[in-house]
Amino acid sequence: MNVLVLVGSKHGATREIGAAITKQLNTAGLQATTVDADNSPGDLAVYDAFVIGSALYMGHWTKDSRLFVEDHMKILTAKPVWLFSSGPLGEVSGPGKPDPQMEEFTSVLKPFGHTIFGGALDKSDLNIAERATMRAVHAPYGDYRPWDEISTWTNEIIDALQHLDTGTKALPSR
């Protein structure tokens, strides 16, 4: 199984989640590659499944992540897809209520999962305008990524893909 883990990350926290997912998929014997949403992953036909994630900014995915999904909707609807979002600050994780564009994506893609993980915000990574915005909305600084939940979610993906690969069990219906 060849899996593309595509991430949209502005300051690197979501990229780190994607890298952890990729490492766990590879450790389980799958062939996974992490690619930033602003880079071309090449021929998508070589991938058997997709894990697509994006940082949330003001409740929305990054532009590059949204464009990737929009541009490749046809191939994504034909393969297993999991979606994740990263960005709420504080103790927030689990199934999320996506923005209207995410609702469209999930209704068309019918992903096997979409979850929202807490994000991370380091003041030193922000420019002056971003700092002012974070101050205005009273966003807390810190790392709120739930690594155990990310690992558990990734294990669910591994189980589903291994069952699909061996033909012993079909993936749950979308």
Backbone as ProteinMPNN parsed JSONL, in Angstrom:
{"seq_chain_A": "MNVLVLVGSKHGATREIGAAITKQLNTAGLQATTVDADNSPGDLAVYDAFVIGSALYMGHWTKDSRLFVEDHMKILTAKPVWLFSSGPLGEVSGPGKPDPQMEEFTSVLKPFGHTIFGGALDKSDLNIAERATMRAVHAPYGDYRPWDEISTWTNEIIDALQHLDTGTKALPSR", "coords_chain_A": {"N_chain_A": [[0.842, -1.18, 0.0], [0.644, 2.093, -0.94], [0.813, 5.211, 0.393], [-0.163, 8.567, 0.374], [0.589, 11.244, 2.38], [-0.557, 14.253, 2.697], [0.022, 17.581, 3.545], [-1.015, 20.792, 4.658], [0.64, 23.395, 5.931], [1.483, 26.215, 7.75], [3.313, 27.187, 9.664], [4.6, 24.907, 10.474], [3.661, 23.12, 12.486], [1.478, 21.454, 11.771], [2.677, 20.093, 9.713], [4.495, 18.589, 11.196], [2.716, 16.861, 12.471], [1.809, 15.447, 10.216], [4.25, 14.238, 9.486], [4.648, 12.549, 11.68], [2.456, 10.826, 11.388], [3.115, 9.681, 8.914], [5.532, 8.375, 9.585], [4.57, 6.458, 11.406], [2.838, 4.988, 9.753], [4.722, 3.939, 7.95], [6.297, 2.401, 9.714], [4.49, 0.438, 10.264], [4.604, -1.049, 8.0], [3.526, -0.06, 5.678], [3.862, 1.965, 2.719], [4.58, 5.133, 2.978], [4.488, 8.617, 2.228], [5.267, 11.949, 2.972], [4.073, 15.022, 1.825], [4.198, 18.475, 1.249], [1.373, 20.599, 0.872], [1.732, 22.705, -0.868], [3.512, 21.792, -2.701], [4.1, 19.705, -5.578], [2.839, 16.462, -5.573], [3.39, 14.702, -7.538], [2.555, 11.99, -9.743], [-0.569, 11.039, -8.949], [-1.805, 8.625, -9.312], [-0.184, 6.578, -8.476], [-0.614, 6.216, -5.829], [-2.33, 4.442, -3.275], [-3.96, 5.221, -1.255], [-5.002, 8.113, 0.661], [-4.056, 10.513, 3.064], [-5.04, 13.472, 4.166], [-4.262, 16.576, 5.399], [-4.654, 19.698, 7.108], [-3.617, 22.822, 8.438], [-5.668, 24.861, 10.467], [-6.853, 28.051, 9.901], [-8.389, 30.673, 11.237], [-10.579, 29.03, 11.261], [-10.574, 27.772, 8.788], [-9.243, 25.637, 6.208], [-5.875, 25.679, 4.847], [-5.1, 27.535, 1.883], [-3.617, 26.132, -0.107], [-4.093, 23.435, 0.602], [-6.879, 23.25, 0.268], [-7.045, 23.783, -2.497], [-5.642, 21.586, -3.524], [-7.382, 19.436, -2.922], [-9.686, 20.265, -4.367], [-8.643, 20.317, -7.002], [-8.028, 17.653, -7.448], [-10.198, 16.061, -7.074], [-11.524, 14.006, -8.499], [-9.782, 11.694, -8.593], [-9.437, 11.368, -5.865], [-11.959, 10.644, -4.95], [-12.1, 8.064, -5.743], [-10.456, 6.53, -4.207], [-9.368, 5.339, -0.923], [-9.704, 7.782, 1.607], [-8.605, 9.864, 4.235], [-9.153, 12.583, 6.404], [-7.692, 15.305, 8.182], [-7.646, 18.008, 10.496], [-5.8, 20.65, 11.925], [-5.31, 22.823, 14.571], [-7.047, 24.201, 16.431], [-6.591, 25.889, 19.476], [-5.846, 24.987, 22.716], [-7.519, 22.559, 24.718], [-8.776, 20.8, 22.549], [-10.046, 18.329, 20.562], [-10.943, 15.658, 18.296], [-13.927, 14.49, 16.543], [-14.91, 16.892, 14.222], [-16.769, 19.903, 13.452], [-16.85, 20.821, 10.327], [-15.936, 23.69, 8.281], [-18.056, 25.37, 5.814], [-16.871, 24.766, 3.28], [-15.407, 22.471, 3.89], [-17.5, 20.815, 4.539], [-18.581, 20.464, 2.014], [-16.415, 19.134, 0.792], [-16.34, 16.758, 2.355], [-18.834, 15.7, 1.777], [-18.599, 15.067, -0.912], [-16.143, 13.632, -1.156], [-16.473, 11.646, 0.742], [-14.901, 10.744, 3.046], [-13.124, 8.284, 5.031], [-12.692, 9.108, 7.486], [-12.675, 12.097, 9.407], [-11.016, 14.241, 11.416], [-10.341, 16.567, 14.061], [-7.499, 17.915, 15.39], [-5.865, 19.37, 18.2], [-3.792, 22.271, 17.91], [-0.61, 23.968, 17.529], [1.037, 26.863, 18.687], [3.548, 29.07, 18.38], [4.895, 31.927, 19.523], [7.238, 33.067, 18.538], [7.304, 32.27, 15.912], [5.605, 33.864, 14.519], [4.664, 36.678, 12.473], [4.471, 40.299, 12.788], [1.82, 41.147, 12.168], [0.403, 38.739, 12.429], [0.825, 38.222, 15.14], [-0.583, 40.361, 16.259], [-3.176, 39.707, 15.451], [-3.55, 37.27, 16.829], [-3.384, 38.197, 19.418], [-5.636, 39.838, 19.47], [-7.729, 37.984, 19.295], [-7.339, 36.607, 21.552], [-5.809, 34.241, 21.57], [-4.263, 31.383, 22.911], [-0.8, 30.735, 23.474], [1.25, 27.901, 22.79], [1.7, 24.29, 22.77], [-0.68, 22.172, 21.746], [-1.108, 19.761, 20.617], [-2.42, 16.53, 20.5], [-0.669, 13.942, 20.905], [-1.005, 11.192, 21.553], [-3.666, 10.712, 20.769], [-3.432, 11.258, 18.062], [-1.764, 9.17, 17.287], [-3.41, 6.964, 17.901], [-5.526, 7.416, 16.093], [-4.113, 7.172, 13.709], [-3.423, 4.47, 13.888], [-5.945, 3.356, 13.471], [-6.298, 3.967, 10.78], [-4.206, 2.436, 9.714], [-5.058, -0.184, 10.418], [-7.402, -0.336, 8.854], [-6.345, -0.066, 6.236], [-4.557, -2.242, 6.099], [-6.31, -4.383, 6.3], [-7.76, -3.973, 3.986], [-5.724, -4.306, 2.103], [-5.005, -6.988, 2.442], [-7.321, -8.159, 1.857], [-8.943, -9.293, 3.724], [-10.936, -8.026, 5.025], [-13.407, -5.694, 4.294], [-13.21, -2.142, 3.882], [-14.943, 0.107, 6.058], [-18.143, 1.291, 5.003], [-18.419, 4.291, 3.09]], "CA_chain_A": [[0.0, 0.0, 0.0], [1.384, 3.344, -1.075], [-0.06, 6.223, 0.974], [0.291, 9.952, 0.36], [0.17, 12.095, 3.488], [-0.405, 15.61, 2.183], [-0.289, 18.521, 4.619], [-0.905, 22.232, 4.492], [1.134, 23.895, 7.205], [2.11, 27.52, 7.579], [4.446, 27.359, 10.565], [5.263, 23.633, 10.703], [3.043, 22.225, 13.47], [0.688, 20.454, 11.051], [3.672, 19.279, 8.999], [5.011, 17.632, 12.17], [1.686, 15.825, 12.628], [1.897, 14.631, 9.009], [5.47, 13.43, 9.559], [4.417, 11.492, 12.676], [1.542, 9.869, 10.757], [3.902, 8.972, 7.902], [6.463, 7.471, 10.278], [3.796, 5.348, 11.97], [2.395, 4.165, 8.623], [5.895, 3.214, 7.452], [6.664, 1.413, 10.727], [3.516, -0.652, 10.151], [4.84, -1.784, 6.762], [2.96, 0.623, 4.523], [4.807, 2.901, 2.106], [3.955, 6.448, 3.091], [5.302, 9.773, 1.903], [4.678, 13.233, 3.335], [4.308, 16.089, 0.856], [3.514, 19.725, 1.572], [0.305, 20.902, -0.082], [2.181, 23.665, -1.873], [4.412, 21.087, -3.627], [3.439, 18.676, -6.375], [3.16, 15.098, -5.151], [3.634, 13.868, -8.708], [1.454, 11.196, -10.283], [-1.408, 10.532, -7.859], [-2.247, 7.266, -9.609], [0.687, 5.608, -7.801], [-1.018, 6.095, -4.427], [-3.501, 3.608, -3.003], [-4.785, 5.894, -0.251], [-4.589, 9.482, 0.949], [-4.333, 11.172, 4.337], [-4.887, 14.886, 3.816], [-4.46, 17.41, 6.571], [-4.357, 21.118, 6.963], [-3.764, 23.725, 9.569], [-6.857, 25.705, 10.425], [-6.641, 29.469, 10.148], [-9.705, 31.291, 11.37], [-11.566, 27.999, 11.008], [-10.526, 27.285, 7.413], [-8.021, 24.992, 5.736], [-4.986, 26.525, 4.056], [-5.472, 27.632, 0.466], [-2.981, 25.043, -0.858], [-4.796, 22.179, 0.889], [-8.187, 23.309, -0.394], [-6.84, 23.669, -3.944], [-5.273, 20.207, -3.833], [-8.606, 18.624, -2.919], [-10.518, 20.692, -5.497], [-8.013, 19.948, -8.271], [-7.85, 16.202, -7.582], [-11.411, 15.444, -6.539], [-11.879, 12.779, -9.218], [-8.985, 10.559, -8.125], [-9.65, 11.201, -4.427], [-13.23, 9.939, -4.694], [-11.946, 6.665, -6.134], [-9.5, 5.87, -3.31], [-9.615, 5.637, 0.496], [-9.215, 9.097, 2.028], [-8.822, 10.323, 5.601], [-8.875, 14.009, 6.517], [-7.52, 15.849, 9.527], [-7.413, 19.436, 10.63], [-5.008, 20.953, 13.111], [-5.243, 24.247, 14.797], [-7.637, 24.812, 17.619], [-5.641, 26.017, 20.582], [-6.5, 24.572, 23.941], [-7.765, 21.11, 24.758], [-9.856, 20.516, 21.613], [-9.743, 17.3, 19.58], [-12.043, 14.755, 18.015], [-14.702, 14.806, 15.345], [-15.135, 18.325, 14.17], [-17.749, 20.475, 12.541], [-16.048, 21.549, 9.352], [-16.493, 24.881, 7.668], [-18.886, 24.985, 4.663], [-16.083, 24.123, 2.225], [-15.112, 21.107, 4.346], [-18.746, 20.054, 4.405], [-18.646, 20.086, 0.602], [-15.384, 18.11, 0.571], [-16.717, 15.488, 2.964], [-19.999, 15.126, 1.094], [-18.163, 14.529, -2.2], [-15.082, 12.636, -0.957], [-16.915, 10.601, 1.653], [-13.703, 10.191, 3.67], [-13.32, 7.285, 6.073], [-12.577, 9.801, 8.748], [-12.202, 13.48, 9.488], [-10.901, 14.615, 12.818], [-9.656, 17.821, 14.34], [-6.541, 17.834, 16.478], [-5.358, 20.638, 18.693], [-2.621, 22.744, 17.185], [0.485, 24.558, 18.292], [1.296, 28.242, 18.322], [4.776, 29.587, 18.971], [4.925, 33.371, 19.256], [8.437, 33.429, 17.766], [7.078, 31.931, 14.507], [4.61, 34.766, 13.942], [5.053, 38.042, 12.115], [3.794, 41.315, 13.602], [0.377, 41.115, 11.902], [-0.141, 37.512, 13.03], [0.826, 38.412, 16.603], [-1.692, 41.264, 16.574], [-4.415, 38.934, 15.289], [-3.639, 36.309, 17.932], [-3.664, 38.983, 20.631], [-7.023, 40.315, 19.377], [-8.677, 36.882, 19.542], [-6.92, 36.004, 22.826], [-5.348, 32.869, 21.33], [-3.174, 31.0, 23.809], [0.385, 30.148, 22.872], [1.61, 26.603, 23.354], [1.546, 23.101, 21.93], [-1.868, 21.451, 22.181], [-1.289, 18.577, 19.774], [-2.608, 15.328, 21.319], [0.092, 12.908, 20.196], [-1.602, 9.861, 21.756], [-4.861, 10.632, 19.919], [-2.96, 11.192, 16.68], [-1.275, 7.794, 17.115], [-4.585, 6.072, 17.887], [-6.212, 7.653, 14.824], [-3.273, 6.577, 12.67], [-3.597, 3.018, 13.99], [-7.219, 3.02, 12.824], [-6.024, 4.002, 9.339], [-3.37, 1.263, 9.431], [-5.929, -1.371, 10.454], [-8.288, -0.34, 7.684], [-5.568, -0.301, 5.013], [-4.029, -3.605, 6.109], [-7.426, -5.272, 5.98], [-8.056, -3.772, 2.574], [-4.609, -4.864, 1.335], [-5.024, -8.449, 2.517], [-8.621, -8.626, 1.388], [-9.635, -10.025, 4.78], [-12.076, -7.27, 5.519], [-13.631, -4.477, 3.505], [-13.263, -0.904, 4.627], [-16.314, 0.501, 6.356], [-18.718, 2.063, 3.898], [-18.267, 5.735, 3.222]], "C_chain_A": [[0.88, 1.234, 0.0], [0.453, 4.481, -0.663], [0.595, 7.599, 0.87], [-0.284, 10.659, 1.577], [0.475, 13.522, 3.048], [-0.836, 16.585, 3.267], [-0.114, 19.97, 4.184], [-0.547, 22.826, 5.839], [1.846, 25.214, 6.983], [3.371, 27.666, 8.426], [5.092, 26.036, 10.982], [4.593, 22.674, 11.671], [2.227, 21.12, 12.793], [1.607, 19.542, 10.246], [4.251, 18.217, 9.936], [4.002, 16.529, 12.451], [1.729, 14.885, 11.43], [3.114, 13.716, 9.025], [5.312, 12.29, 10.558], [3.491, 10.415, 12.108], [2.307, 9.029, 9.738], [4.843, 7.961, 8.546], [5.724, 6.247, 10.815], [3.283, 4.426, 10.867], [3.553, 3.324, 8.088], [6.328, 2.124, 8.426], [5.737, 0.203, 10.654], [3.65, -1.427, 8.841], [4.184, -1.196, 5.53], [4.039, 1.54, 3.946], [4.144, 4.271, 2.076], [4.979, 7.546, 2.823], [4.558, 11.025, 2.335], [5.058, 14.262, 2.278], [3.548, 17.321, 1.335], [2.506, 20.04, 0.477], [0.734, 21.893, -1.152], [3.204, 23.074, -2.842], [3.628, 20.037, -4.407], [3.832, 17.293, -5.877], [3.457, 14.169, -6.326], [2.373, 13.148, -9.133], [0.645, 10.574, -9.142], [-1.874, 9.101, -8.086], [-1.39, 6.217, -8.902], [0.293, 5.396, -6.343], [-2.308, 5.29, -4.304], [-4.463, 4.268, -2.033], [-4.181, 7.261, 0.047], [-4.981, 9.868, 2.37], [-4.022, 12.64, 4.072], [-5.206, 15.722, 5.045], [-4.088, 18.841, 6.303], [-4.442, 21.806, 8.31], [-5.063, 24.493, 9.374], [-6.445, 27.131, 10.747], [-7.993, 30.138, 10.095], [-10.789, 30.305, 10.942], [-11.54, 27.393, 9.619], [-9.191, 26.614, 7.115], [-7.162, 25.994, 4.973], [-5.42, 26.491, 2.591], [-4.892, 26.467, -0.334], [-3.673, 23.705, -0.63], [-6.147, 22.136, 0.192], [-8.038, 23.124, -1.9], [-6.456, 22.256, -4.349], [-6.522, 19.338, -3.915], [-9.482, 18.98, -4.111], [-9.956, 20.199, -6.828], [-7.968, 18.444, -8.503], [-9.057, 15.414, -7.074], [-11.717, 14.101, -7.204], [-11.091, 11.573, -8.699], [-9.213, 10.303, -6.637], [-10.948, 10.465, -4.113], [-13.132, 8.455, -5.016], [-11.04, 5.871, -5.189], [-9.876, 6.16, -1.855], [-8.939, 6.954, 0.894], [-9.572, 9.311, 3.506], [-8.413, 11.782, 5.647], [-8.619, 14.371, 7.98], [-7.256, 17.338, 9.437], [-6.653, 19.651, 11.929], [-5.052, 22.448, 13.351], [-5.969, 24.797, 15.986], [-6.611, 24.824, 18.745], [-6.38, 25.819, 21.889], [-6.757, 23.085, 23.834], [-8.961, 20.747, 23.878], [-9.39, 19.479, 20.601], [-11.001, 16.499, 19.312], [-12.777, 15.13, 16.757], [-15.043, 16.285, 15.352], [-16.238, 18.718, 13.219], [-16.988, 21.32, 11.533], [-16.749, 22.808, 8.851], [-17.284, 24.464, 6.425], [-18.091, 24.318, 3.532], [-15.729, 22.697, 2.624], [-16.357, 20.241, 4.266], [-18.918, 19.597, 2.958], [-17.637, 18.972, 0.31], [-15.823, 16.76, 1.13], [-17.934, 14.87, 2.279], [-19.61, 14.507, -0.247], [-17.139, 13.401, -2.008], [-15.536, 11.428, -0.159], [-15.705, 9.93, 2.314], [-14.064, 9.163, 4.738], [-13.15, 7.893, 7.449], [-12.175, 11.239, 8.542], [-12.169, 13.819, 10.964], [-10.147, 15.927, 12.93], [-8.769, 17.606, 15.557], [-6.166, 19.239, 16.919], [-4.079, 21.005, 17.956], [-1.539, 23.254, 18.114], [0.718, 25.972, 17.785], [2.492, 28.739, 19.116], [4.903, 31.048, 18.553], [6.11, 33.753, 18.367], [8.292, 33.11, 16.283], [6.214, 32.962, 13.777], [5.205, 36.113, 13.56], [4.212, 39.024, 12.944], [2.284, 41.275, 13.41], [-0.265, 39.877, 12.532], [-0.188, 37.627, 14.555], [-0.337, 39.305, 17.024], [-3.026, 40.531, 16.476], [-4.604, 37.974, 16.452], [-3.957, 37.025, 19.243], [-5.138, 39.42, 20.635], [-8.039, 39.222, 19.679], [-8.335, 36.107, 20.814], [-6.511, 34.542, 22.666], [-4.199, 32.535, 22.276], [-1.993, 30.429, 23.023], [0.647, 28.806, 23.543], [1.367, 25.49, 22.357], [0.411, 22.255, 22.486], [-2.127, 20.203, 21.342], [-1.357, 17.327, 20.644], [-1.945, 14.112, 20.663], [-0.476, 11.509, 20.38], [-2.84, 9.68, 20.883], [-4.475, 10.541, 18.442], [-2.486, 9.78, 16.365], [-2.437, 6.803, 17.039], [-5.332, 6.194, 16.57], [-5.433, 7.018, 13.677], [-3.359, 5.055, 12.707], [-4.904, 2.555, 13.353], [-7.059, 3.013, 11.301], [-5.222, 2.764, 8.933], [-4.218, -0.002, 9.4], [-6.797, -1.454, 9.21], [-7.508, -0.668, 6.414], [-4.976, -1.708, 4.969], [-5.116, -4.615, 5.795], [-7.802, -5.172, 4.508], [-6.999, -4.457, 1.71], [-4.641, -6.388, 1.325], [-6.343, -9.029, 2.022], [-9.413, -9.352, 2.457], [-10.872, -9.3, 5.282], [-12.213, -6.002, 4.684], [-13.586, -3.265, 4.43], [-14.716, -0.591, 4.958], [-16.86, 1.363, 5.214], [-18.556, 3.545, 4.171], [-19.594, 6.385, 3.435]], "O_chain_A": [[1.757, 1.387, 0.85], [-0.581, 4.695, -1.296], [1.759, 7.773, 1.232], [-1.498, 10.673, 1.781], [1.632, 13.941, 3.032], [-1.915, 16.449, 3.843], [0.808, 20.314, 3.445], [-1.337, 22.768, 6.781], [2.718, 25.316, 6.12], [4.378, 28.203, 7.963], [6.041, 26.042, 11.766], [4.938, 21.492, 11.675], [2.291, 19.965, 13.214], [1.338, 18.348, 10.115], [4.474, 17.079, 9.524], [4.388, 15.377, 12.648], [1.691, 13.665, 11.596], [3.027, 12.555, 8.627], [5.788, 11.182, 10.312], [3.718, 9.225, 12.324], [2.163, 7.807, 9.703], [4.936, 6.818, 8.097], [6.208, 5.123, 10.686], [3.292, 3.206, 11.031], [3.385, 2.137, 7.807], [6.69, 1.028, 7.999], [6.148, -0.921, 10.947], [2.889, -2.363, 8.599], [4.276, -1.772, 4.446], [5.019, 1.851, 4.623], [3.263, 4.533, 1.257], [6.16, 7.42, 3.144], [3.357, 11.153, 2.095], [6.22, 14.362, 1.885], [2.402, 17.224, 1.772], [2.753, 19.78, -0.701], [0.153, 21.916, -2.237], [3.71, 23.782, -3.712], [2.604, 19.543, -3.935], [5.018, 16.982, -5.77], [3.742, 12.987, -6.131], [1.262, 13.631, -8.914], [1.132, 9.68, -8.451], [-2.297, 8.434, -7.142], [-1.828, 5.078, -8.743], [0.811, 4.491, -5.689], [-3.236, 5.429, -5.1], [-5.644, 3.922, -1.989], [-3.022, 7.533, -0.265], [-6.092, 9.587, 2.82], [-2.88, 13.003, 3.788], [-6.272, 15.595, 5.648], [-3.314, 19.152, 5.397], [-5.218, 21.43, 9.188], [-5.493, 24.736, 8.246], [-5.77, 27.384, 11.745], [-8.655, 30.17, 9.058], [-11.789, 30.691, 10.337], [-12.401, 26.575, 9.294], [-8.156, 26.964, 7.682], [-7.653, 27.024, 4.51], [-6.033, 25.527, 2.133], [-5.594, 25.874, -1.153], [-3.826, 22.921, -1.567], [-6.52, 21.123, -0.401], [-8.814, 22.393, -2.516], [-6.888, 21.772, -5.395], [-6.696, 18.587, -4.875], [-9.974, 18.087, -4.801], [-10.702, 19.719, -7.681], [-7.878, 18.004, -9.649], [-8.94, 14.249, -6.695], [-12.128, 13.158, -6.528], [-11.683, 10.537, -8.398], [-9.188, 9.155, -6.193], [-11.028, 9.743, -3.119], [-13.99, 7.673, -4.605], [-10.878, 4.663, -5.361], [-10.611, 7.108, -1.578], [-7.779, 7.205, 0.569], [-10.671, 8.989, 3.956], [-7.44, 12.179, 5.005], [-9.239, 13.823, 8.891], [-6.724, 17.848, 8.451], [-6.841, 18.924, 12.905], [-4.852, 23.241, 12.431], [-5.532, 25.812, 16.528], [-5.858, 23.867, 18.926], [-7.425, 26.427, 22.123], [-6.243, 22.43, 22.927], [-10.034, 20.423, 24.388], [-8.438, 19.723, 19.86], [-12.003, 16.642, 20.012], [-12.325, 15.979, 15.989], [-15.419, 16.846, 16.382], [-16.597, 17.975, 12.306], [-16.531, 22.417, 11.857], [-17.963, 22.969, 8.977], [-17.195, 23.307, 6.014], [-18.595, 23.395, 2.892], [-15.748, 21.8, 1.78], [-16.269, 19.053, 3.956], [-19.352, 18.472, 2.707], [-17.971, 17.983, -0.343], [-15.695, 15.736, 0.459], [-18.049, 13.646, 2.208], [-20.222, 13.528, -0.675], [-17.256, 12.342, -2.625], [-15.043, 10.318, -0.361], [-15.496, 8.725, 2.176], [-15.17, 9.174, 5.279], [-13.437, 7.252, 8.46], [-11.428, 11.565, 7.619], [-13.171, 13.698, 11.669], [-9.422, 16.336, 12.024], [-9.229, 17.172, 16.613], [-6.151, 20.175, 16.12], [-3.375, 20.136, 17.442], [-1.554, 23.004, 19.319], [0.608, 26.238, 16.588], [2.462, 28.819, 20.344], [5.005, 31.357, 17.366], [5.999, 34.657, 17.539], [9.065, 33.616, 15.469], [6.108, 32.929, 12.551], [6.113, 36.624, 14.216], [3.344, 38.608, 13.712], [1.539, 41.359, 14.386], [-1.353, 39.962, 13.103], [-1.145, 37.173, 15.182], [-0.998, 39.038, 18.027], [-3.903, 40.713, 17.32], [-5.7, 37.874, 17.002], [-4.709, 36.514, 20.073], [-5.802, 39.378, 21.67], [-9.092, 39.495, 20.255], [-8.954, 35.088, 21.119], [-6.822, 33.706, 23.514], [-3.265, 33.323, 22.421], [-2.177, 29.727, 22.029], [0.31, 28.603, 24.709], [0.891, 25.72, 21.245], [0.528, 21.687, 23.572], [-3.229, 19.656, 21.353], [-0.454, 17.084, 21.444], [-2.598, 13.35, 19.95], [-0.434, 10.709, 19.445], [-3.042, 8.606, 20.315], [-5.117, 9.83, 17.668], [-2.776, 9.253, 15.292], [-2.434, 5.903, 16.199], [-5.731, 5.185, 15.989], [-6.017, 6.403, 12.785], [-3.367, 4.416, 11.655], [-4.959, 1.477, 12.76], [-7.618, 2.156, 10.617], [-5.527, 2.122, 7.928], [-4.115, -0.8, 8.469], [-6.912, -2.511, 8.59], [-7.967, -1.469, 5.599], [-4.904, -2.306, 3.895], [-4.869, -5.598, 5.097], [-8.123, -6.173, 3.868], [-7.323, -5.105, 0.715], [-4.336, -7.009, 0.307], [-6.464, -10.233, 1.797], [-10.439, -9.964, 2.16], [-11.751, -9.907, 5.895], [-11.223, -5.324, 4.408], [-13.891, -3.366, 5.618], [-15.619, -0.981, 4.219], [-16.108, 2.074, 4.548], [-18.554, 3.993, 5.317], [-19.669, 7.606, 3.57]]}, "name": "protein", "num_of_chains": 1, "seq": "MNVLVLVGSKHGATREIGAAITKQLNTAGLQATTVDADNSPGDLAVYDAFVIGSALYMGHWTKDSRLFVEDHMKILTAKPVWLFSSGPLGEVSGPGKPDPQMEEFTSVLKPFGHTIFGGALDKSDLNIAERATMRAVHAPYGDYRPWDEISTWTNEIIDALQHLDTGTKALPSR"}
